Amino acid sequence: MFLEFIYPLVRYFTPVNVFQYLTFRGAYAALTTLLLCYLLGPRIIEALRKLKVGQSIRDDGPRTHLKKGGTPTMGGVMILLSIILSVLLWQDLDNPKIWLCLGSLAAFGAIGYVDDYLKVTRKNSDGLPGWVKFGAQIVVALTVALVLYFFGGEGITELYVPFFKNPLVDLGILWIPFAVLLMVGESNAVNLTDGLDGLATGLLIWVFITLGILSYLSGRADYSAYLGIPYIPGAGELTVFCLAAVGACVGFLWFNAHPAEVFMGDVGSLSLGGIIATVSLIIKKEILILIIGGVFVLEAASVILQVLSFKLFKRRIFKMAPLHHHFELSGWVETKVVIRFWILGGLFAIIALSTLKIQ
């Protein structure tokens, strides 16, 4: 909005020229979301308390979590509102990639909102039936995948793998189910990770910073040619979107840090996981995102392995899944688990960025 209404004034006031720069708009988009979260946070938390929107705690989880019962949830609404407002202010709204990301964010967020609402009204951890929730995620993911397949431009179905300069294979029509699987998987992986105070929020900061850097590089013909990565016209605008998400997560972490005043809820985790996958599909980092969000992958894998092991062999691999609960039950205090997982998330981000020149 600022770009559309303020930048034309450059002919009269040259300093306005800064609005054309992605780095300037990205920085202020992040500051805007951070400020919105900081200002809106106490009001939203108080409103959630009055509405008695409290988190229900699993009976089979770590006993230390029982005291968290009743803590306001659905705090992800704070993140979504701040991102949407900031994006509308600082983005180039003529870029269709931005509207696709906003649509993906809102649609996955709507699924999470309904799931959270049912949990708090029923006063237990049972939200949407599994098949309904999964089916809704598939519908949203399929919609995004079809839009990208038909309008994403040349090479959208090509699959790039880290350490290889050229696309490894052109998936063709099979790219659609692959994209759906990635979006649904990433969305649920973030949701599974959101089990400790600040855990998922801190990891998302690493992921969005990395995606912001990759979006900027992918949207520059000179940098992408130098690095040997695919040039994606218009992808640079996603830098602003990703930095807005960084600011929102930092602002939310102010209230979500241990001991948490509010939880993200499915409305936050499903939407942010979905948008991570959407951005990675647009900039052709479908495989690299598995490294960038390596902790999310480990958390999801621990649940899959636990279920398979118990069903096939009647034995559990971990004391409890997801993985962060295993370490809690092994004697690590919650804050130690969170900080060590954050460190691991940072290492994954560094490894992912290092692959840009190792190809």
C-alpha positions as CSV (number, residue, x, y, z in Angstrom):
1,M,0.0,0.0,0.0
2,F,2.8,2.4,0.9
3,L,4.6,1.5,-2.3
4,E,1.5,2.2,-4.4
5,F,0.5,5.5,-2.8
6,I,3.8,7.0,-1.5
7,Y,6.4,5.9,-4.0
8,P,4.9,8.1,-6.8
9,L,5.8,11.1,-4.7
10,V,9.5,10.4,-5.5
11,R,9.3,13.0,-8.3
12,Y,8.7,15.7,-5.6
13,F,10.6,14.2,-2.7
14,T,13.5,12.0,-3.6
15,P,14.1,10.3,-0.2
16,V,10.8,8.5,-0.8
17,N,12.9,6.4,-3.3
18,V,13.8,4.1,-0.3
19,F,10.4,2.5,-0.6
20,Q,11.5,0.7,-3.8
21,Y,14.1,-1.3,-1.8
22,L,13.1,-4.7,-0.5
23,T,15.5,-4.5,2.4
24,F,14.0,-1.2,3.6
25,R,10.4,-2.5,3.3
26,G,11.4,-5.9,4.7
27,A,13.0,-4.3,7.8
28,Y,10.0,-2.0,8.5
29,A,7.5,-4.9,7.8
30,A,9.3,-6.8,10.6
31,L,9.3,-3.8,12.9
32,T,5.6,-3.3,12.2
33,T,4.6,-6.9,13.0
34,L,6.8,-6.8,16.1
35,L,5.2,-3.6,17.3
36,L,1.7,-4.8,16.5
37,C,2.2,-8.0,18.5
38,Y,3.7,-6.1,21.4
39,L,0.8,-3.6,21.5
40,L,-2.0,-6.1,20.7
41,G,-0.6,-8.9,22.8
42,P,-1.8,-7.9,26.3
43,R,-5.2,-7.0,24.9
44,I,-5.6,-10.3,23.0
45,I,-4.4,-12.3,26.0
46,E,-6.8,-10.6,28.3
47,A,-9.7,-11.1,25.9
48,L,-8.8,-14.8,25.6
49,R,-8.8,-15.1,29.4
50,K,-12.2,-13.5,29.7
51,L,-13.5,-15.8,27.0
52,K,-12.0,-18.7,29.0
53,V,-10.0,-19.9,25.9
54,G,-7.7,-22.1,27.9
55,Q,-5.4,-24.8,26.8
56,S,-6.3,-28.4,27.7
57,I,-3.3,-30.5,28.7
58,R,-2.8,-34.2,27.7
59,D,-3.2,-36.5,30.6
60,D,-0.5,-38.8,29.3
61,G,2.1,-36.0,28.9
62,P,4.8,-34.9,31.3
63,R,3.4,-34.2,34.7
64,T,5.1,-30.8,34.8
65,H,2.8,-29.6,32.0
66,L,-0.4,-30.0,34.1
67,K,0.1,-26.6,35.7
68,K,-0.1,-25.0,32.3
69,G,-3.8,-26.0,32.0
70,G,-6.0,-23.0,31.4
71,T,-3.2,-20.9,29.8
72,P,-4.8,-18.9,27.0
73,T,-4.4,-20.5,23.6
74,M,-5.2,-19.4,20.0
75,G,-2.5,-16.7,20.4
76,G,-1.6,-17.4,16.8
77,V,-4.4,-15.0,15.9
78,M,-2.0,-12.3,17.0
79,I,0.7,-13.5,14.6
80,L,-1.7,-13.8,11.6
81,L,-3.3,-10.4,12.2
82,S,0.1,-8.6,12.4
83,I,1.5,-10.3,9.3
84,I,-1.6,-9.6,7.2
85,L,-1.7,-5.9,8.3
86,S,2.1,-5.5,7.8
87,V,2.0,-7.2,4.4
88,L,-0.9,-5.0,3.2
89,L,1.1,-1.9,4.2
90,W,4.6,-2.8,3.0
91,Q,4.3,-5.2,0.1
92,D,3.9,-4.6,-3.7
93,L,0.2,-5.8,-3.9
94,D,0.4,-6.1,-7.7
95,N,2.6,-9.2,-7.1
96,P,0.3,-12.4,-7.4
97,K,2.8,-14.4,-5.3
98,I,2.0,-12.3,-2.3
99,W,-1.8,-12.9,-2.6
100,L,-1.1,-16.6,-2.9
101,C,0.9,-16.6,0.3
102,L,-1.8,-14.5,2.1
103,G,-4.5,-16.9,0.9
104,S,-2.4,-19.9,2.1
105,L,-1.8,-18.3,5.5
106,A,-5.4,-17.4,6.0
107,A,-6.8,-20.8,4.8
108,F,-4.5,-22.9,7.0
109,G,-5.1,-20.5,9.8
110,A,-8.9,-21.0,9.4
111,I,-8.5,-24.7,9.8
112,G,-6.4,-24.2,12.9
113,Y,-8.9,-21.7,14.3
114,V,-11.8,-24.1,14.0
115,D,-9.8,-26.9,15.6
116,D,-8.7,-24.7,18.5
117,Y,-12.3,-23.4,19.0
118,L,-13.7,-26.9,19.3
119,K,-10.9,-27.9,21.8
120,V,-11.6,-24.9,24.1
121,T,-15.4,-25.2,23.9
122,R,-15.3,-28.9,24.6
123,K,-12.7,-28.4,27.4
124,N,-10.5,-31.3,26.1
125,S,-7.8,-31.9,23.5
126,D,-10.2,-33.3,20.9
127,G,-10.7,-30.7,18.1
128,L,-11.7,-31.4,14.6
129,P,-12.0,-35.2,13.7
130,G,-8.7,-36.3,12.2
131,W,-10.1,-37.0,8.8
132,V,-11.9,-33.6,8.6
133,K,-8.8,-31.7,9.6
134,F,-6.5,-33.7,7.3
135,G,-9.0,-33.4,4.4
136,A,-9.3,-29.6,4.8
137,Q,-5.5,-29.3,4.8
138,I,-5.4,-31.4,1.6
139,V,-8.0,-29.1,-0.1
140,V,-6.1,-26.0,0.8
141,A,-2.8,-27.5,-0.3
142,L,-4.2,-28.8,-3.5
143,T,-5.6,-25.4,-4.3
144,V,-2.2,-23.7,-3.8
145,A,-0.5,-26.5,-5.8
146,L,-2.9,-26.1,-8.7
147,V,-2.4,-22.3,-8.8
148,L,1.3,-22.8,-8.9
149,Y,1.2,-25.6,-11.5
150,F,-0.9,-23.6,-13.9
151,F,0.3,-20.1,-13.2
152,G,3.7,-20.6,-11.5
153,G,5.7,-20.1,-14.6
154,E,8.2,-22.2,-16.5
155,G,10.1,-24.8,-14.5
156,I,7.7,-24.9,-11.6
157,T,7.6,-28.7,-11.8
158,E,11.3,-29.2,-11.8
159,L,12.8,-30.5,-8.6
160,Y,16.1,-29.0,-7.3
161,V,18.2,-30.9,-4.8
162,P,20.9,-29.4,-2.7
163,F,24.5,-29.8,-4.0
164,F,23.1,-30.1,-7.6
165,K,23.2,-27.0,-9.8
166,N,20.7,-28.3,-12.4
167,P,17.2,-29.7,-11.6
168,L,17.4,-33.4,-10.9
169,V,14.1,-34.3,-12.5
170,D,11.0,-32.7,-13.9
171,L,8.0,-34.2,-12.0
172,G,5.4,-33.0,-14.4
173,I,1.9,-33.6,-13.2
174,L,3.3,-35.6,-10.2
175,W,4.6,-32.3,-8.8
176,I,1.0,-31.6,-7.7
177,P,0.7,-34.5,-5.2
178,F,4.3,-33.9,-4.2
179,A,3.5,-30.2,-3.4
180,V,0.4,-31.2,-1.5
181,L,2.3,-33.7,0.6
182,L,5.0,-31.1,1.4
183,M,2.4,-28.5,2.5
184,V,0.4,-30.9,4.6
185,G,3.5,-32.5,6.1
186,E,5.2,-29.2,7.0
187,S,2.0,-27.8,8.5
188,N,1.6,-30.7,10.7
189,A,5.3,-30.9,11.6
190,V,5.2,-27.4,13.0
191,N,2.0,-28.2,14.8
192,L,3.7,-31.3,16.5
193,T,6.7,-29.2,17.5
194,D,4.5,-26.6,19.2
195,G,4.5,-28.4,22.6
196,L,6.9,-26.4,24.8
197,D,7.0,-22.7,25.7
198,G,8.6,-20.8,22.8
199,L,9.9,-23.9,21.1
200,A,8.2,-23.7,17.7
201,T,8.2,-19.9,17.8
202,G,12.0,-19.7,18.1
203,L,12.5,-22.3,15.4
204,L,10.2,-20.4,13.0
205,I,12.3,-17.3,13.4
206,W,15.3,-19.2,12.1
207,V,13.3,-20.7,9.2
208,F,11.8,-17.4,8.1
209,I,15.1,-15.6,8.2
210,T,16.6,-18.2,6.0
211,L,13.6,-18.2,3.6
212,G,13.8,-14.4,3.5
213,I,17.5,-14.6,2.4
214,L,16.7,-17.3,-0.2
215,S,13.8,-15.3,-1.6
216,Y,15.9,-12.2,-2.0
217,L,18.6,-14.2,-3.8
218,S,16.1,-16.0,-6.0
219,G,14.4,-12.8,-7.1
220,R,17.7,-11.2,-8.3
221,A,18.8,-12.4,-11.7
222,D,22.5,-11.5,-11.0
223,Y,22.7,-13.2,-7.6
224,S,20.8,-16.3,-8.7
225,A,23.0,-16.7,-11.8
226,Y,26.2,-16.3,-9.7
227,L,25.0,-18.9,-7.2
228,G,23.6,-21.3,-9.7
229,I,20.1,-21.3,-8.3
230,P,16.9,-20.8,-10.3
231,Y,15.8,-17.2,-10.9
232,I,12.2,-16.6,-9.9
233,P,10.8,-13.3,-11.2
234,G,8.9,-11.5,-8.5
235,A,10.2,-13.8,-5.7
236,G,12.1,-10.9,-4.1
237,E,8.8,-9.6,-2.7
238,L,8.6,-12.7,-0.6
239,T,11.6,-11.3,1.4
240,V,9.3,-8.7,2.8
241,F,6.6,-11.3,3.6
242,C,9.2,-13.6,5.4
243,L,10.7,-10.7,7.4
244,A,7.2,-9.7,8.5
245,A,6.7,-13.3,9.7
246,V,10.1,-13.0,11.6
247,G,8.9,-9.8,13.4
248,A,5.6,-11.4,14.3
249,C,7.3,-14.5,15.7
250,V,9.7,-12.3,17.7
251,G,6.8,-10.2,19.0
252,F,4.8,-13.3,19.9
253,L,7.9,-14.9,21.7
254,W,7.8,-12.0,24.1
255,F,4.6,-13.5,25.5
256,N,5.2,-17.1,24.6
257,A,8.6,-17.5,26.3
258,H,8.8,-19.6,29.5
259,P,6.6,-19.4,31.5
260,A,4.2,-18.8,28.6
261,E,1.4,-16.3,29.0
262,V,-0.3,-17.5,25.8
263,F,0.1,-20.5,23.4
264,M,0.2,-20.3,19.7
265,G,-2.5,-23.0,19.1
266,D,-3.3,-24.7,15.8
267,V,-4.3,-21.4,14.3
268,G,-0.7,-20.3,14.5
269,S,1.2,-23.5,13.9
270,L,-0.8,-24.9,11.0
271,S,-0.8,-21.5,9.2
272,L,2.9,-20.8,9.7
273,G,3.8,-24.4,8.7
274,G,1.7,-24.0,5.6
275,I,3.2,-20.7,4.6
276,I,6.8,-22.1,5.0
277,A,6.0,-24.8,2.5
278,T,4.2,-22.4,0.1
279,V,7.2,-20.1,0.0
280,S,9.6,-23.0,-0.5
281,L,7.5,-24.2,-3.4
282,I,7.5,-20.8,-5.1
283,I,11.3,-20.3,-4.8
284,K,12.0,-23.9,-5.8
285,K,13.5,-25.0,-2.4
286,E,11.2,-27.9,-1.8
287,I,13.9,-30.2,-0.7
288,L,16.1,-27.6,1.0
289,I,13.2,-26.7,3.3
290,L,13.6,-30.2,4.8
291,I,17.1,-29.1,6.0
292,I,16.1,-25.5,6.9
293,G,13.3,-26.9,9.1
294,G,15.3,-29.9,10.1
295,V,14.0,-29.8,13.7
296,F,10.4,-29.9,12.5
297,V,11.3,-32.9,10.3
298,L,12.9,-34.7,13.3
299,E,9.9,-34.0,15.5
300,A,7.5,-35.4,12.8
301,A,9.7,-38.4,12.1
302,S,9.8,-39.3,15.9
303,V,6.0,-39.5,15.9
304,I,5.9,-41.6,12.8
305,L,8.6,-44.0,14.0
306,Q,6.9,-44.3,17.4
307,V,3.6,-45.2,15.9
308,L,5.1,-47.7,13.5
309,S,7.3,-49.3,16.1
310,F,4.4,-49.8,18.5
311,K,2.0,-51.1,15.9
312,L,4.5,-53.5,14.3
313,F,6.5,-54.6,17.4
314,K,4.5,-53.4,20.4
315,R,7.6,-51.5,21.5
316,R,8.2,-47.8,21.8
317,I,11.4,-46.2,20.5
318,F,11.1,-43.0,22.6
319,K,9.8,-42.5,26.1
320,M,7.2,-40.2,24.5
321,A,6.7,-38.6,21.1
322,P,7.2,-35.9,19.7
323,L,10.9,-35.9,20.4
324,H,11.0,-32.9,22.8
325,H,8.8,-34.8,25.3
326,H,11.4,-37.7,25.1
327,F,14.1,-35.4,26.4
328,E,11.8,-33.9,29.0
329,L,11.1,-37.4,30.4
330,S,14.9,-38.1,30.2
331,G,15.5,-35.4,32.8
332,W,16.0,-32.3,30.8
333,V,14.2,-29.2,32.1
334,E,11.9,-27.6,29.6
335,T,14.0,-24.5,29.0
336,K,17.1,-26.6,28.3
337,V,15.2,-28.6,25.7
338,V,13.9,-25.4,24.0
339,I,17.3,-23.7,23.9
340,R,19.1,-26.7,22.6
341,F,16.5,-27.2,19.9
342,W,16.9,-23.6,19.0
343,I,20.6,-24.1,18.6
344,L,20.0,-27.1,16.5
345,G,17.6,-25.1,14.4
346,G,20.2,-22.4,13.8
347,L,22.7,-25.1,12.7
348,F,20.3,-26.4,10.2
349,A,19.7,-22.9,8.8
350,I,23.5,-22.4,8.4
351,I,23.9,-25.8,6.7
352,A,21.1,-24.9,4.3
353,L,22.6,-21.6,3.4
354,S,26.0,-23.2,2.9
355,T,24.6,-25.4,0.2
356,L,24.2,-22.4,-2.1
357,K,27.9,-22.6,-3.1
358,I,28.5,-26.3,-2.7
359,Q,27.0,-27.3,-6.0
